[in-house]
Amino acid sequence: MIYPQDQRISTTMAKKIVLARAIIKKPQLLVLEDPLDHFNEDEAKQIIDFLTDKSNPWALVVVSVNSYWRKNSDEIIHLGKGEIKK
């Protein structure tokens, strides 16, 4: 945990830092699990739009209950009862 001036940062700020560190070197693959679950809706949408932008060099695999990911997804895969369903 990061404690600037002996104060704990918020969960959303910590997640922003982790995301920034993950994309700074423009990886080929990003695998994220509920990366925006504590963000407000507008901020989450902006980040999703950025992460899913076709100009980014990465393939993106996201596990999330946030339905906004579907808008910009090329493929949606569901896992149910141990089976992969498209």
Stockholm file with secondary structure:
# STOCKHOLM 1.0

chainA/1-86         MIYPQDQRISTTMAKKIVLARAIIKKPQLLVLEDPLDHFNEDEAKQIIDFLTDKSNPWALVVVSVNSYWRKNSDEIIHLGKGEIKK
#=GR chainA/1-86 SS CCCGGGCCCCHHHHHHHHHHHHHTTCCSEEEEESTTTTSCHHHHHHHHHHHTCTTSSCEEEEECSCGGGGGGCSCCCEEETTEEEC
#=GC SS_cons        CCCGGGCCCCHHHHHHHHHHHHHTTCCSEEEEESTTTTSCHHHHHHHHHHHTCTTSSCEEEEECSCGGGGGGCSCCCEEETTEEEC
//
